[in-house]
Structure formats: C-alpha cells, structure tokens
Amino acid sequence: MRNTLFPLDDVKKTFDYKKFEKEYFDLKSWGMQTSIDLKKCNPKITKSYNHLKQYLFDLCDIIEMTRFGEPTIITFGEADNVLGYSMTQFIETSLISGHFADETNSAFIDIFSCKVYDPMKAAIFTKTYFESQSCAIGVTFRD
C-alpha cells in the first residue's frame, strides 16, 4: 500500500483545523503522524547542526509539544544519494524525526504524537524554515 502526500499549497486552501481536531476525537484516535517531504531546501540550513537543533526547538513550540531531553543529530549514510543529517527529538507524547539528503537538498520530516496538533502549522513552518521550493504533506490517524 502506498501512502499519498499532497502538495502543501493545495491542502492549505481547504484545511480547517477545528474539523480536523473533531475528526481526530470522533475516531478516538490513539495518535497522529504527519509526514512532510521538502524539495530544493536551502543547503546552508539543512547542513547546519545548529539550524537543525533550533528547528526542533521552534517546531515543538509551534505545535505546543514539550521536548523530552536533548535532540540527537548525526550525519548518516554512506552513499552520496542518502548522505546527510538525521535527527530525532523525543517529545512527551512521542517523537519527531527527520533525514536530510545533501545531494538533492531534500528533507523528510515525521511528527508522531498521541496529542493532537495542527499539521498545517507544522508543515508551513517547516517549509518556511528550510526555504523549500516545494512541500508535500500527509497525515495519518493511528488507532
């Protein structure tokens, strides 16, 4: 089965957080996962440990999550097509993770939490922070 991500610019036109939140609670979801794929990011940001750490701090504030411990940010990947930073940040309700592909200036961010949050705020902030030329988003309710 293939998960579909949708262009952020298309989704944000019709997104209604109140309806989204109601659906989350109506379905008695255990958690939610947002996947954010970015293309053509600013490499000065994606290749900077300090920028990545600040991104995690700021994202947690924006989606109202409490960080648990310090983030882990390491360079990962032996082949050029996957080489880049990988990061994780535990939050009290689960985890934020991401990988950055240096060769293509792409980023792949996942936010999982059992506390509902606004995925559109997360995606818009993420696209802006990394100065990405394109962004796709997908949300899955977990039960």
C-alpha positions in Angstrom: 0.0 0.0 0.0 1.3 3.4 -0.9 0.8 6.5 1.3 -0.1 9.6 -0.6 1.3 13.0 0.2 -0.4 16.1 -1.1 1.2 19.5 -2.2 1.0 21.9 0.7 -0.2 24.7 -1.4 -3.3 22.7 -2.4 -4.1 21.3 1.1 -3.8 24.6 3.0 -6.5 26.2 0.9 -9.2 23.9 2.3 -7.7 22.8 5.7 -9.9 23.5 8.7 -8.2 22.7 12.0 -11.4 22.6 14.0 -12.9 20.0 11.7 -9.6 18.1 11.7 -9.5 18.1 15.5 -13.1 17.0 15.8 -12.5 14.1 13.4 -9.4 13.0 15.5 -11.5 12.9 18.7 -14.6 11.4 17.0 -12.5 8.5 15.7 -11.0 8.0 19.1 -7.6 8.1 17.5 -4.6 7.0 19.6 -2.3 9.3 17.8 -1.4 11.0 14.6 1.5 11.1 12.2 2.4 13.9 9.9 4.9 13.3 7.1 6.4 16.4 5.5 8.6 16.0 2.3 10.6 19.0 1.2 12.4 19.5 -2.1 15.1 22.1 -3.0 15.8 23.3 0.5 18.5 25.8 1.4 21.6 23.7 1.9 23.1 26.3 4.3 20.2 25.4 6.7 19.9 21.7 6.1 23.6 21.1 6.5 23.9 23.1 9.7 23.7 21.3 13.1 22.8 24.5 14.9 19.9 25.3 12.4 18.5 21.7 12.8 18.6 22.0 16.6 16.9 25.3 16.5 14.3 24.0 14.1 13.4 21.2 16.6 13.1 23.7 19.4 10.9 26.1 17.4 8.7 23.3 15.9 8.0 22.0 19.4 6.9 25.5 20.5 4.7 26.0 17.4 2.8 22.7 17.7 2.8 23.0 21.5 4.8 19.9 22.4 7.1 19.5 25.3 10.6 18.3 24.4 11.9 15.4 26.4 15.7 15.5 26.6 18.1 16.9 24.0 17.8 16.1 20.3 20.1 13.6 18.6 21.5 15.0 15.3 24.1 12.9 13.4 25.5 12.7 9.9 24.2 9.5 8.4 24.5 7.5 5.2 27.5 6.1 3.3 26.2 6.5 -0.3 26.1 10.0 -1.7 22.3 9.8 -2.5 21.4 9.3 1.2 24.2 11.2 3.0 23.0 13.9 5.3 22.0 14.7 8.8 19.4 12.6 10.6 17.7 13.9 13.7 15.4 12.8 16.5 13.7 14.7 19.2 11.7 12.9 21.9 8.6 14.8 23.0 6.4 13.9 26.0 3.8 12.4 23.7 6.2 10.6 21.3 8.8 11.6 18.6 9.9 14.0 15.8 12.4 12.6 13.3 13.9 13.7 10.1 16.5 13.0 7.5 18.2 15.4 5.1 19.6 14.3 1.7 22.6 16.5 0.9 22.8 15.5 -2.8 19.3 16.7 -3.6 18.7 19.2 -0.8 15.7 17.3 0.2 14.2 16.7 3.7 11.9 14.1 5.1 10.2 15.0 8.5 7.9 12.8 10.6 6.0 14.0 13.6 4.2 11.4 15.7 2.2 12.3 18.8 -0.7 10.9 20.8 -1.6 14.6 21.4 -3.5 16.2 18.6 -1.7 19.2 16.9 -2.2 21.3 13.8 -0.3 19.6 11.0 -0.7 22.6 8.7 1.1 24.8 11.2 3.9 22.3 11.3 4.2 22.0 7.5 4.0 25.7 6.8 6.6 26.4 9.4 8.9 23.6 8.2 8.7 24.7 4.5 9.4 28.3 5.5 12.3 27.4 7.9 14.2 25.3 5.4 13.4 27.7 2.5 12.0 24.8 0.5 10.7 25.3 -3.0 8.1 22.6 -2.7 6.5 20.7 0.1 4.1 17.8 0.4 2.2 16.7 3.4 0.4 13.6 4.6 -1.4 12.9 7.8 -2.4 9.5 9.3 -4.6 8.9 12.3 -3.3 6.0 14.3 -5.7 3.8 16.3 
